[in-house]
Amino acid sequence: MGLRSITPCCEREAASGRLCEVNMELPVIRNEFGFARTQCGCARCSVFCRFMPGYLIPSDLERLIPPEEDPFTWARSHLRALMVAPGGMPSLVPAQQADGHCHWYQDGGCAVWQNSPYGCAFFDQHMNQEAHEQRNQPGRKVRQEAFEQNTLYAQLWQALTDGGLVTAGRGKELNERLYAEFQEIGRRENQAAPGPEPLAISEADAPAQRGVVELFAYTCPASRRLHHEMQRAQSRHGDQLVLHLLPVPMCSRCNAFVEEGDPGQHRACEYARLAWAVKIAEAPAFQTFHEWLMQPHEVPRLPAAHRYAGTLVGPDALERALTSDKLEEDLQHMVRVYGSAGRGRLPKLIHGMLILDGEPNGETLEHFLGQLVGLKTTSPTPLSP
Ligand code: SF4
C-alpha cells in the first residue's frame, strides 16, 4: 500500500524547517486477529522450522496457493494433514523434508516468509505462554469453523488424510529433541555472552551441587506462575532441590540491560530492593517475606509490603539495609548474572551453564529438574494438569 508521507526530505529542507512531500512505500505489517506478525529469526525462533512447522489457518491458503494452481494438487506437494489425538484440532501444516525440516526451510531461511503460515508468523520464543495462548485461541477457532462448515481447509485436510499424506503430532520423542535443541542453543548463547560471570549470588549463597538459580521479578506474572511450579517441584524433590532466589531489579536506572519503556518494569525494582534488604537485615526472614509477596495472585501493594518487611526485621534494620552499600552491590551482581544469562525475559532458571529462559511449561521444567539437575522425583504427583 502506498502511503503519503510528509517529512523533511533533504538536509537543506530539514535545516530550513520546511517540509516537502514525498510518496513512499511503507511496509505493511501483516496482522491477524489484531496481532502483528513477529519478526524475529534468532536461533530460538527458527527451531520449529527444523522440527515442527507451524499450522496454517484458512486465510493462509489464499496467500500461499498461487491463483492458477489447483488447490488439491498444490496441497499434495506442499502440505500435510496433522494428525491429532481424539478431541484435538486437526490442522494443515507444511510438508517436511526427509530430515524433518519444513520443506520451505531453505538455506537457513523461510522461502515463503512473507506469507508464512499463521502458526509460524505470529509466534516466537520470546513470548510467554499467556501470549502464545492469546494468539492460539483465534487460530483454533477459525480452524474449528472451517471443519464445521467444510470449507476448502477442511476438504484439503480430508483429501491429504485419505491419501496418507499425514504427519504425526508432537510426541515424546519430538519433545525431547526440541528440548535438547533449546538446551544446546542456551549453552551456546551462554558461552557467547559478554563478560561471563560466575552465577553464584554471594559467598554465603554459593550454589550447592544441585542448586538452581532463579531470576525473577515480583511484578512479573510469568515469574509468579513459575514460583508456584517451583513450590510443587520442591515438594516432589525435597531437599535435593536447592533454590537460589534472585529478584532482578528491572528498571533502566538500576539495570544496564533493561531499556526504558521495556514492559514489566513498573515497581519491579522497588520490590527487589525491599526483598533483598530483608535478606541483608535478617537472612532467615527472606524466605517468609518472599512467600508473602509471591503467594497472592497479584503482588501486595508496596506500602503494605514495606510495613510487613518492617515487622519481620524491625523498621530500623530495614532502613539501614535499604540504604546500605551492600544492597547496591548485591543488586548490581544480580544485574550482571541477568546479563550473563542472556538478559531479556524473565523468569530464568540457571544450573551451571544451562539456562531455562522464560516461563517453561510443566514438561520442560520437569526435564530441566529431572534430567539435567539429576533429581529423582520423590512423589508421583504430576507437575501440572
Ligand atoms: S513455513 Fe517458513 S517459517 Fe514456517 S516452519 Fe516453514 S520455513 Fe519455518
Residues whose N, C-alpha, C, O or C-beta is under 5 A from the ligand:
A	BS01	SF4	F48 C49 P53 G54 P94 C102 W104 Y105 G109 C110 S116 P117 C120
